[in-house]
Amino acid sequence: MRRVLILSAAIIGLSASAFAQAQAPAQEPEPQLPFRLGGSNGPAVLKADPNRPAPKLADGKVDFSGVWTGGGDAPLSRLLKPEEFNALLTPAGKKILAARTADPGSDPYFACMPGGPLRITGGFGWRLVQHPTLNSTHIFMLQEGNAHSYRQIFMNAKHPEDPSPTWYGHSIGRWEGDTLVVDTIGINDKFWLDQAGTPHSEKLHMVERWTRPNYTTLRRDVRLEDPEMFTKPIDITFTAKLGTPDSEIFEYFCIENEQFGARHVEDPTVKPLGR
């Protein structure tokens, strides 16, 4: 008899719960933030408008500000012909590249370390800031992804005589008409120049020429000189696209010693946490 009473009470309880749920008003689903980490997932690119001129600041300098995508993530071997790229590497450069090609998961970028001055404008969204907007003394590149770091360019300045090597090096800028020329030295050798593993040494000297041919495009012409890794200077060109007016760089956490990169190379089915 006791079992019958318990079973009856359970049925009544379930029925009451179902009745209450049926009578309760339907709840609106909580609004979700758009899932975007950058790269192919965003930010949305503004429709190309080659006839719309680049904006200018009050001092007459070209306004490079905005949220951009791309501009430094393509492997050098893809931008050049394979045989041309191979000929540009010294024996030391070829040896390092071969080791990295055999172990792609060893890219420090996968461990959330900075990717250097080229890759800071890589597959994630990034913002360029000219400060102040009138007669800028500094230009900043703020990266959304990876180490969520920044690069600073000192305008109309000089390099220190013997700069301590750092991830982004020491960058100085000047204007040549509508072209921003950036000269960088003092770069450490702890990162890969690109995702394919192109090597460099602390003797790397990078000169960039930034132009904005139209409203939606940034052009970046780069010369790389490194006598230890390259047989002669390498000239490459990157293009960045402007995000839509509502684009922002998102909060992104990447902690040093992250293990996803190596695990993903070993097993491509591994999914990152939170996705």
C-alpha positions, 0 to 999 in steps of 0.5 A: 500500500505504501508503494502505491501511495508513493507512486501516486504522489510522484504522478501528482507532483509531475502532473502539477509541474507540467501544468505549471509549466504549461501555464507559465508564459514563454520566456524570451531566450537570452540575447547572445553576443555574436560569436567571433574571434576574428579572421574568417569569422569577422569582422565583416568587411566593408564593401570595396569602394575603389572610387571613394578617396582615403580620408585625411586628418586636419593636418593633411595627413592620411587617416589610417584609423579604423578596424582592419582585417588582414595585412600581414598573415600570408606566408612569404612562400605564397606571396613569392614563387616557390623557387624564388622563395627557396633561392632567397634563403641561406643554408642556415635559413633553409635548415631552420625552415625544414625543422619547423615544417616538420613540426608545425605545432612548435610555432610560438604563436600557438602558445599565445606568444606575440607573432612579431610586427608582421603577424600583428596584422594577421588573421584577427581584427586589429585597430590602427590609432594615430595619436594625437590625431593632429601631428601624431607623435605615436601610431599604435596597432592593437591586435584582437587575437593571440597575445592581445598585444600592441605595437607602437611606432614613434613618429619623427624619432631615432632608433637607440644605438643598441636596442634590446631585442623585443617581440615587435622591435623598435619602430620609427615612422615618418611621412613621405607625402601620403605614404607612412614609412616605418623602419624597424630594428631590434627584433628578437628571433623568438617568433616565426615571421609567418605561419609557414615558419619563415625564419629570421635573426636578430639582425632583421631590418624591416621597412614598411611603406603604408598607403591608403589607395582608397577608403576601404583598402590599406596597402603595405609594401614591406622590405625584409633584410637579414644577412643571416637568413636571406641571400638578399632583401625580400620585397612583399606586399600585403593588403588590409580591408576595412571593417564595417562602421560598427566593427570593434576588436573583441576581448580575447584571452590567450594565455602563455603556454596554451596547449591547443596548437600542439594538440590540434596538429597531433589530432585535427579533431580536437576542439578548442574549449568553449567552441 
